[in-house]
């Protein structure tokens, strides 16, 4: 399977080298930036989206103090 993956990578590189459409390049750059925004391996896309949502909430000041978290989740701690 590793050989198949490497073959696909080479095929994509060759295709990308021939692309002249700026829109495609921009979309690929966006995918690369999105993929590298969370440097955690082995998480699902659902988990990644949840993390990104939490980061956005924190950046917008929508945070709860630790005491609130203890109140909500204390019975499991």
Backbone as ProteinMPNN parsed JSONL, in Angstrom:
{"seq_chain_A": "XXXXXXXXXXXXXXXXXXXXXXXXXXXXXXXXXXXXXXXXXXXXXXXXXXXXXXXXXXXXXXXXXXXXXXXXXXXXX", "coords_chain_A": {"N_chain_A": [[0.82, -1.198, 0.0], [2.027, 1.2, 0.649], [3.603, 1.754, -1.572], [1.621, 2.343, -3.423], [0.648, 4.719, -2.33], [2.89, 6.393, -2.537], [3.124, 6.412, -5.315], [0.757, 7.72, -5.993], [1.303, 10.22, -4.866], [3.455, 11.105, -6.455], [2.148, 11.225, -8.904], [0.283, 13.255, -8.343], [2.044, 15.407, -7.885], [3.188, 15.694, -10.426], [0.894, 16.382, -11.876], [0.213, 18.774, -10.56], [2.386, 20.377, -11.223], [1.789, 21.01, -13.822], [-0.472, 22.546, -13.675], [-2.169, 25.527, -14.423], [-4.091, 27.155, -13.495], [-5.021, 29.656, -11.41], [-7.021, 29.672, -9.47], [-7.293, 26.984, -8.728], [-4.769, 26.555, -7.616], [-4.921, 28.37, -5.461], [-6.983, 27.162, -3.967], [-5.77, 24.744, -3.278], [-3.672, 25.694, -1.698], [-5.172, 26.744, 0.408], [-6.235, 24.37, 1.446], [-3.869, 23.148, 2.296], [-3.034, 24.984, 4.276], [-5.176, 24.819, 6.056], [-4.972, 22.164, 6.832], [-2.53, 22.149, 8.157], [-3.01, 23.798, 10.263], [-3.719, 22.686, 12.667], [-1.617, 20.783, 14.357], [-1.804, 17.896, 14.875], [-1.662, 14.492, 14.855], [-3.655, 11.758, 13.732], [-6.261, 12.42, 14.477], [-9.783, 12.687, 14.018], [-11.751, 14.245, 11.383], [-13.994, 15.379, 12.5], [-13.208, 15.744, 15.156], [-11.123, 17.533, 14.697], [-12.556, 19.728, 13.648], [-14.05, 20.4, 15.899], [-12.032, 21.214, 17.648], [-11.061, 23.434, 16.228], [-13.346, 25.028, 16.322], [-13.468, 25.549, 19.068], [-11.091, 27.01, 19.384], [-11.711, 29.271, 17.847], [-13.86, 30.269, 19.357], [-12.501, 30.924, 21.726], [-10.775, 32.904, 20.755], [-12.631, 34.837, 20.239], [-13.315, 35.633, 22.718], [-15.121, 34.105, 24.101], [-15.118, 32.453, 26.664], [-15.041, 30.184, 29.459], [-14.624, 30.14, 32.995], [-12.363, 28.053, 34.941], [-13.671, 27.153, 37.22], [-16.328, 26.948, 36.419], [-16.145, 24.852, 34.576], [-15.401, 22.791, 36.33], [-17.729, 22.662, 37.832], [-19.577, 21.746, 35.937], [-18.404, 19.337, 34.955], [-17.498, 18.024, 37.177], [-18.558, 15.725, 38.429], [-17.509, 13.631, 37.01], [-14.858, 13.707, 37.442]], "CA_chain_A": [[0.0, 0.0, 0.0], [2.908, 2.352, 0.675], [3.99, 2.032, -2.958], [0.48, 3.014, -4.043], [0.615, 6.076, -1.807], [3.987, 7.126, -3.175], [2.762, 6.566, -6.719], [-0.263, 8.777, -6.039], [1.976, 11.485, -4.584], [4.2, 11.475, -7.661], [1.147, 11.594, -9.901], [-0.237, 14.578, -7.965], [3.103, 16.39, -8.107], [3.276, 15.907, -11.873], [-0.301, 17.116, -12.27], [0.302, 20.122, -10.015], [3.395, 21.108, -11.989], [1.198, 21.435, -15.091], [-1.658, 23.376, -13.427], [-1.99, 26.952, -14.681], [-5.294, 27.822, -13.005], [-4.735, 30.251, -10.105], [-8.069, 29.269, -8.53], [-6.931, 25.65, -8.219], [-3.608, 26.753, -6.745], [-5.414, 29.003, -4.234], [-7.732, 26.165, -3.193], [-4.798, 23.8, -2.719], [-2.986, 26.399, -0.615], [-6.118, 26.791, 1.531], [-6.272, 23.019, 2.028], [-2.604, 22.945, 3.008], [-3.047, 25.807, 5.486], [-6.167, 24.25, 6.963], [-4.445, 20.9, 7.335], [-1.41, 22.376, 9.062], [-3.387, 24.688, 11.356], [-3.716, 21.874, 13.878], [-0.559, 19.809, 14.108], [-2.067, 16.707, 15.678], [-1.883, 13.361, 13.956], [-4.543, 10.703, 14.195], [-7.583, 12.846, 14.931], [-10.774, 12.685, 12.948], [-12.144, 15.577, 10.915], [-14.958, 15.888, 13.483], [-12.418, 16.235, 16.286], [-10.402, 18.72, 14.227], [-13.526, 20.824, 13.563], [-14.384, 20.774, 17.268], [-10.885, 21.97, 18.156], [-11.05, 24.726, 15.541], [-14.472, 25.792, 16.865], [-13.041, 26.007, 20.39], [-10.09, 28.062, 19.202], [-12.436, 30.461, 17.384], [-14.603, 30.792, 20.505], [-11.532, 31.547, 22.627], [-10.302, 34.133, 20.121], [-13.726, 35.805, 20.316], [-13.556, 35.942, 24.12], [-16.19, 33.271, 24.652], [-14.438, 31.496, 27.526], [-15.613, 29.927, 30.774], [-13.565, 29.909, 33.976], [-12.145, 26.678, 35.375], [-14.696, 26.806, 38.216], [-17.523, 26.542, 35.668], [-15.861, 23.516, 34.042], [-15.476, 21.856, 37.462], [-19.151, 22.538, 38.185], [-20.244, 20.938, 34.912], [-17.798, 18.02, 34.755], [-16.968, 17.539, 38.448], [-18.999, 14.377, 38.799], [-16.706, 12.643, 36.285], [-13.435, 13.871, 37.794]], "C_chain_A": [[0.863, 1.261, 0.0], [3.353, 2.742, -0.731], [2.865, 2.747, -3.691], [0.404, 4.468, -3.606], [1.701, 6.92, -2.463], [3.708, 7.369, -4.649], [1.731, 7.681, -6.885], [0.366, 10.145, -5.791], [2.719, 11.987, -5.821], [3.241, 11.937, -8.749], [0.575, 12.983, -9.612], [0.797, 15.673, -8.205], [3.231, 16.713, -9.592], [2.078, 16.714, -12.368], [-0.204, 18.566, -11.821], [1.303, 20.975, -10.793], [2.823, 21.653, -13.294], [-0.011, 22.355, -14.913], [-1.315, 24.841, -13.65], [-3.167, 27.778, -14.181], [-5.048, 28.331, -11.578], [-5.771, 29.851, -9.059], [-7.757, 27.9, -7.915], [-5.753, 25.767, -7.259], [-4.05, 27.357, -5.415], [-6.167, 28.014, -3.355], [-6.794, 25.147, -2.558], [-4.017, 24.428, -1.564], [-3.888, 26.462, 0.611], [-6.216, 25.434, 2.223], [-5.011, 22.773, 2.845], [-2.578, 23.734, 4.313], [-4.026, 25.262, 6.511], [-5.623, 22.981, 7.607], [-3.329, 21.121, 8.343], [-1.771, 23.277, 10.226], [-3.466, 23.967, 12.686], [-2.724, 20.745, 13.638], [-0.713, 18.609, 15.041], [-2.38, 15.578, 14.716], [-2.877, 12.39, 14.58], [-5.874, 11.166, 14.74], [-8.524, 12.892, 13.737], [-11.091, 14.112, 12.518], [-13.15, 16.201, 11.873], [-14.223, 16.459, 14.689], [-11.678, 17.51, 15.91], [-11.338, 19.93, 14.165], [-13.901, 21.319, 14.952], [-13.265, 21.61, 17.889], [-10.857, 23.357, 17.536], [-12.177, 25.623, 16.04], [-14.1, 26.359, 18.231], [-12.022, 27.126, 20.311], [-10.768, 29.358, 18.777], [-13.217, 31.091, 18.531], [-13.66, 31.511, 21.469], [-11.033, 32.871, 22.058], [-11.357, 35.232, 20.166], [-14.108, 36.124, 21.758], [-14.651, 35.123, 24.772], [-15.561, 32.127, 25.442], [-15.214, 31.32, 28.824], [-14.469, 29.68, 31.748], [-13.485, 28.433, 34.366], [-13.215, 26.237, 36.377], [-15.985, 26.348, 37.541], [-17.335, 25.133, 35.097], [-15.947, 22.474, 35.149], [-16.921, 21.607, 37.865], [-19.868, 21.596, 37.209], [-19.724, 19.503, 34.912], [-17.277, 17.379, 36.04], [-17.359, 16.121, 38.802], [-18.204, 13.287, 38.088], [-15.223, 12.719, 36.652], [-13.091, 13.139, 39.059]], "O_chain_A": [[0.478, 2.276, -0.581], [3.466, 3.928, -1.043], [3.116, 3.651, -4.488], [0.127, 5.351, -4.418], [1.442, 8.044, -2.893], [4.031, 8.436, -5.171], [1.824, 8.487, -7.81], [-0.004, 11.123, -6.44], [2.616, 13.159, -6.182], [3.499, 12.928, -9.433], [0.403, 13.791, -10.524], [0.453, 16.756, -8.68], [3.365, 17.878, -9.967], [2.231, 17.623, -13.184], [-0.498, 19.482, -12.59], [1.078, 22.169, -10.994], [3.319, 22.65, -13.817], [-0.524, 22.89, -15.896], [-0.311, 25.342, -13.143], [-3.224, 28.983, -14.425], [-4.887, 27.537, -10.651], [-5.436, 29.706, -7.883], [-7.941, 27.698, -6.715], [-5.75, 25.138, -6.2], [-3.608, 26.912, -4.356], [-6.009, 28.023, -2.134], [-7.007, 24.734, -1.418], [-3.735, 23.762, -0.568], [-3.424, 26.257, 1.733], [-6.273, 25.364, 3.451], [-5.078, 22.25, 3.957], [-2.15, 23.214, 5.343], [-3.732, 25.247, 7.706], [-5.804, 22.764, 8.805], [-3.199, 20.35, 9.294], [-0.936, 23.51, 11.101], [-3.294, 24.59, 13.734], [-2.963, 19.86, 12.816], [0.144, 18.348, 15.885], [-3.26, 15.7, 13.864], [-2.927, 12.226, 15.799], [-6.565, 10.393, 15.405], [-8.105, 13.108, 12.6], [-10.74, 15.069, 13.208], [-13.164, 17.42, 12.045], [-14.572, 17.531, 15.185], [-11.608, 18.453, 16.699], [-10.964, 21.027, 14.578], [-14.053, 22.522, 15.163], [-13.528, 22.598, 18.576], [-10.652, 24.348, 18.237], [-11.998, 26.834, 16.17], [-14.385, 27.522, 18.519], [-12.081, 28.083, 21.083], [-10.437, 30.428, 19.289], [-13.238, 32.315, 18.667], [-13.986, 32.587, 21.971], [-10.885, 33.849, 22.792], [-11.026, 36.417, 20.137], [-15.104, 36.804, 22.002], [-15.066, 35.426, 25.891], [-15.478, 30.993, 24.969], [-15.958, 32.211, 29.236], [-13.458, 29.082, 31.38], [-14.424, 27.668, 34.146], [-13.618, 25.073, 36.38], [-16.661, 25.451, 38.045], [-18.256, 24.318, 35.131], [-16.499, 21.393, 34.942], [-17.297, 20.483, 38.198], [-20.668, 20.755, 37.62], [-20.511, 18.557, 34.873], [-16.679, 16.304, 35.995], [-16.576, 15.392, 39.411], [-18.223, 12.134, 38.518], [-14.43, 11.884, 36.218], [-11.941, 13.17, 39.497]]}, "name": "protein", "num_of_chains": 1, "seq": "XXXXXXXXXXXXXXXXXXXXXXXXXXXXXXXXXXXXXXXXXXXXXXXXXXXXXXXXXXXXXXXXXXXXXXXXXXXXX"}
